[in-house]
Amino acid sequence: MAKKSRKKRKKAPHRPQIVSKETLIHSRLTQFFTREELLRKDAQALTTALDEVIGKNRFKDFYPLLIKAYLAAASGARQHLDTAIPGWLNTSGYVELLLKYLERFNIPGEIRKQSLNWLELCGVEASVLKGLETITPFYKAFAHANEFQGVLMVFWFTGSNKSQVRGMSFLLDFNPPWEGAVKDIAVFPYRAPNEAIREFVGSYEQGVGQMKEVSEKDAKKEILMRLLINRREDIRLPRDLIAAKDVFFNNIMTLADTPDTPSYTIEDFNEASRNGRLPKELSAFEQKYGGIARLKDGSEMLILKDPLGDDDF
């Protein structure tokens, strides 16, 4: 009897772990700010080291990570960095970019305060800094929900003159398989404040009834709680939210927190952008076959879609 040849199974190729640009920059800055040798560097050496760590990344991409790493460093390291960072901001041409950044985005209090301290050391006029102390880009937020779905809209000012706003809408689905996760999002274009409310909130209210105005803190808390449900239910973030990552982090993640606002990091966002069931596939199933409804007793029922498009089916 002929012996069966045994083919050796090829080992699956090793797949390197994907590390986001943000994670890499933050890791490098954190490591740099915690090294003892940092305290032995003079201002010129610190400036050179900062340029090497940051590389050619855009200001708006690296600055939030830089200041978060700075605020997490030991007090001695922060004091030493304060002797170099203002000069580095000046010589690198970042002062104007930082001014625009603070004017445009809803930067949390501690980060804004330290940024203003550096700008003062850079020689920026006190009147300019005073005007940046109280900027609150948040405009309004609205929510509406029934037993099947919900929507939450957030609007923010896009400049210090507060003549225009943009916004983001989050669609929630409370039935299986979503269980309250974010199903889809939309980014609203620039509009005058009253026009935005009339166009986007008003058009939605025509179909479902009056929306409830909610606070800045409650809006952020609700959004993050829903994104955590996406992770729990193994549902990837909607494609449009992934594409609007910068808009989300610059304008939603910078909203004020409640004491119990859940933590949600850029690493959480990146992970949820890569893994989980695709929302478009879940939605495609619903559009083709029908949706799943949860009954009052907790059981689930598939509501088949009429293949002929007859509403009386």
C-alpha positions as a printed Julia matrix, in Angstrom:
313×3 Matrix{Float64}:
   0.0    0.0    0.0
   1.47   3.27  -1.08
   2.18   5.7    1.65
   0.38   8.97   1.47
   2.71  11.85   1.2
   2.3   14.46   3.86
   2.58  17.98   2.69
   4.06  20.31   5.19
   1.76  23.14   6.02
   3.2   26.49   5.28
   3.37  28.74   8.25
   1.21  31.8    7.95
   3.38  34.81   7.24
   4.01  37.04  10.2
   1.92  40.15   9.96
   3.49  43.15  11.59
   1.3   45.05  13.99
  -0.15  48.18  12.45
   0.74  51.26  14.48
  -1.01  54.51  13.66
   0.93  57.7   13.02
  -0.68  59.31  16.08
   0.31  56.44  18.35
   3.88  56.54  17.07
   4.26  60.3   17.58
   2.69  60.2   21.04
   4.88  57.27  22.07
   8.05  59.03  20.9
   7.15  62.27  22.66
   6.21  60.51  25.89
   9.46  58.55  25.92
  11.47  61.69  25.18
   9.79  63.72  27.93
  10.41  61.04  30.55
  14.11  60.44  29.9
  16.52  61.74  32.53
  18.87  62.92  29.8
  16.26  65.51  28.78
  17.18  67.56  31.84
  20.79  67.73  30.67
  19.96  69.18  27.24
  20.19  72.9   26.61
  17.55  74.84  24.65
  19.25  74.29  21.29
  19.61  70.55  21.86
  15.97  70.31  22.95
  14.86  72.16  19.8
  16.85  69.78  17.6
  15.46  66.76  19.45
  11.87  67.99  19.11
  12.29  68.45  15.36
  13.64  64.9   15.07
  10.77  63.38  17.09
   8.05  65.26  15.21
   9.56  64.92  11.76
   7.54  66.35   8.87
   4.11  65.9   10.43
   1.59  68.73  10.19
   1.14  71.06  13.16
  -2.49  70.13  13.8
  -1.52  66.44  13.82
   1.37  66.62  16.27
   0.55  69.58  18.53
  -2.28  67.94  20.55
  -0.01  64.94  21.13
   2.95  67.12  22.09
   1.08  69.08  24.73
  -0.62  65.99  26.17
   2.79  64.35  26.55
   4.11  67.56  28.12
   1.26  67.72  30.66
   1.86  64.08  31.6
   5.58  64.65  32.22
   7.14  65.25  35.63
   7.17  68.84  36.9
  10.96  69.11  36.56
  10.8   68.05  32.92
   7.99  70.52  32.21
   9.94  73.4   33.75
  12.97  72.5   31.64
  10.86  72.24  28.47
   9.37  75.68  29.19
  12.81  77.15  28.62
  12.95  75.75  25.08
   9.43  75.28  23.67
   8.49  78.99  23.28
  11.68  79.65  21.33
  11.1   76.53  19.27
   7.54  77.69  18.44
   8.95  81.02  17.27
  11.86  79.77  15.19
   9.8   76.96  13.61
   7.02  79.33  12.52
   4.42  77.64  14.72
   3.18  80.71  16.64
   0.65  81.77  13.99
  -0.48  78.17  13.55
  -1.01  77.84  17.3
  -3.02  81.07  17.41
  -5.27  79.81  14.6
  -5.56  76.41  16.29
  -6.76  77.94  19.57
  -9.14  80.24  17.72
 -10.72  77.53  15.62
 -10.97  74.49  17.87
 -12.61  73.78  21.21
  -9.4   73.06  23.12
  -9.87  71.77  26.72
  -9.02  74.16  29.56
  -5.66  72.81  30.76
  -4.3   72.47  27.23
  -5.55  75.95  26.27
  -4.07  77.47  29.43
  -0.61  76.01  28.83
  -0.71  76.98  25.16
  -1.48  80.58  26.14
   1.42  80.51  28.62
   3.81  79.53  25.84
   2.4   82.17  23.5
   2.94  84.8   26.19
   6.58  83.73  26.44
   6.73  83.98  22.64
   5.86  87.68  22.93
   2.24  87.58  21.72
   0.29  90.65  22.86
  -1.79  90.32  26.02
  -4.94  91.6   24.26
  -4.71  88.77  21.71
  -4.25  86.15  24.43
  -7.16  87.59  26.43
  -9.45  87.14  23.46
  -8.45  83.47  23.19
  -9.11  82.66  26.85
 -12.89  82.43  26.59
 -13.47  81.09  23.08
 -16.07  78.33  23.19
 -16.64  76.9   19.7
 -19.58  74.77  20.85
 -22.88  76.19  19.59
 -25.79  73.8   20.17
 -26.68  70.1   20.32
 -29.99  68.32  19.77
 -31.23  64.77  20.32
 -34.27  62.7   19.48
 -35.02  59.02  20.08
 -37.86  56.51  19.99
 -37.87  52.78  20.71
 -36.3   52.0   17.34
 -33.68  54.64  16.6
 -32.2   57.94  17.67
 -30.19  60.83  16.33
 -27.84  63.31  17.96
 -26.64  66.5   16.24
 -23.79  68.73  17.44
 -22.95  72.16  16.01
 -19.87  74.31  16.61
 -18.59  77.72  15.5
 -15.83  77.71  12.89
 -14.22  81.05  13.73
 -13.89  83.67  16.42
 -16.52  85.94  14.82
 -19.08  83.13  15.22
 -20.7   83.87  11.88
 -20.67  80.26  10.68
 -21.08  76.8   12.13
 -20.55  73.21  11.06
 -22.03  70.13  12.59
 -22.05  66.36  12.86
 -25.04  64.04  13.13
 -24.94  60.55  14.69
 -27.6   57.98  13.75
 -28.27  55.33  16.41
 -30.14  52.04  16.04
 -31.61  50.38  19.14
 -32.59  47.07  17.54
 -30.35  44.02  17.0
 -27.65  43.74  15.83
 -26.85  47.4   16.59
 -28.09  47.54  20.2
 -27.74  51.31  20.33
 -24.46  51.64  18.42
 -23.61  54.42  15.98
 -25.02  53.23  12.65
 -24.08  56.16  10.47
 -22.94  59.79  10.62
 -23.17  62.92   8.51
 -20.97  66.01   8.53
 -22.92  69.2    7.9
 -21.45  71.92   5.65
 -20.81  75.53   6.67
 -23.93  77.55   7.43
 -24.94  80.63   9.38
 -25.97  79.47  12.89
 -29.73  80.04  12.53
 -29.69  78.68   8.99
 -28.0   75.47  10.14
 -30.63  74.83  12.8
 -33.46  75.58  10.39
 -32.03  73.42   7.6
 -30.69  70.38   9.45
 -32.62  70.22  12.71
 -35.8   71.57  11.14
 -35.82  69.08   8.28
 -35.39  66.18  10.7
 -38.16  67.47  12.95
 -40.57  67.48  10.03
 -40.35  63.7    9.94
 -40.08  62.71  13.61
 -41.23  65.61  15.78
 -39.42  68.12  17.94
 -35.84  67.46  18.92
 -34.62  68.15  22.46
 -31.75  70.56  22.99
 -29.0   68.99  25.12
 -25.89  70.38  26.8
 -22.36  70.2   25.44
 -21.28  67.78  28.17
 -24.28  65.47  27.79
 -23.88  65.38  24.01
 -20.26  64.25  24.25
 -21.02  61.68  26.93
 -23.84  60.17  24.88
 -21.74  59.96  21.72
 -18.84  58.23  23.47
 -21.17  55.78  25.22
 -22.61  54.85  21.82
 -19.16  54.38  20.29
 -18.29  52.01  23.11
 -21.36  49.98  22.14
 -19.9   49.67  18.64
 -16.85  48.08  20.24
 -18.91  45.85  22.54
 -21.09  44.6   19.66
 -18.08  44.14  17.37
 -19.32  46.69  14.83
 -16.74  48.72  12.96
 -17.1   52.48  12.91
 -19.11  53.86   9.96
 -17.01  54.63   6.9
 -17.99  58.3    6.92
 -16.91  58.66  10.57
 -13.53  57.12   9.79
 -13.15  59.61   6.92
 -14.11  62.47   9.27
 -11.6   61.48  11.95
 -10.0   64.94  12.15
 -13.39  66.67  12.34
 -14.44  64.28  15.11
 -11.32  64.74  17.26
 -11.06  68.48  16.73
 -14.7   69.27  17.46
 -16.4   66.4   19.3
 -13.61  64.98  21.45
 -12.7   68.49  22.6
 -16.17  69.15  24.05
 -16.4   69.51  27.83
 -16.69  66.36  29.96
 -19.06  65.33  32.72
 -17.52  63.58  35.76
 -18.59  60.24  34.27
 -17.83  60.81  30.59
 -16.24  57.56  29.4
 -12.67  57.49  28.19
 -12.21  57.18  24.44
  -8.75  57.57  22.96
  -7.41  57.95  19.46
  -6.13  54.38  19.82
  -9.71  53.23  20.53
 -10.88  55.04  17.4
  -8.13  53.54  15.24
  -8.85  50.04  16.55
 -12.59  50.41  15.87
 -11.77  51.69  12.37
 -10.0   48.46  11.47
 -11.92  45.71  13.25
 -15.48  44.5   13.61
 -18.44  43.78  11.36
 -18.9   46.29   8.59
 -21.89  48.62   9.11
 -22.6   48.69   5.38
 -22.98  44.89   5.33
 -25.35  44.94   8.3
 -27.37  47.69   6.64
 -27.35  45.84   3.31
 -28.93  42.8    5.0
 -31.68  44.99   6.44
 -32.34  46.65   3.12
 -32.52  43.31   1.29
 -34.27  41.05   3.79
 -35.65  43.19   6.61
 -34.74  44.23  10.12
 -34.71  42.56  13.52
 -37.0   43.99  16.18
 -36.85  43.3   19.89
 -40.25  42.64  21.44
 -41.33  43.79  24.9
 -40.63  40.35  26.37
 -37.02  40.56  25.18
 -37.4   38.12  22.29
 -36.33  39.03  18.76
 -38.37  38.91  15.57
 -37.25  39.24  11.97
 -39.47  41.66  10.09
 -39.22  40.54   6.48
 -39.09  43.13   3.78
 -41.73  42.93   1.06
 -39.85  41.67  -2.03
 -42.45  43.31  -4.28
 -42.42  46.64  -2.49
 -46.06  46.32  -1.43
 -46.64  48.14   1.89
 -49.61  45.84   2.65
 -47.51  42.68   2.41
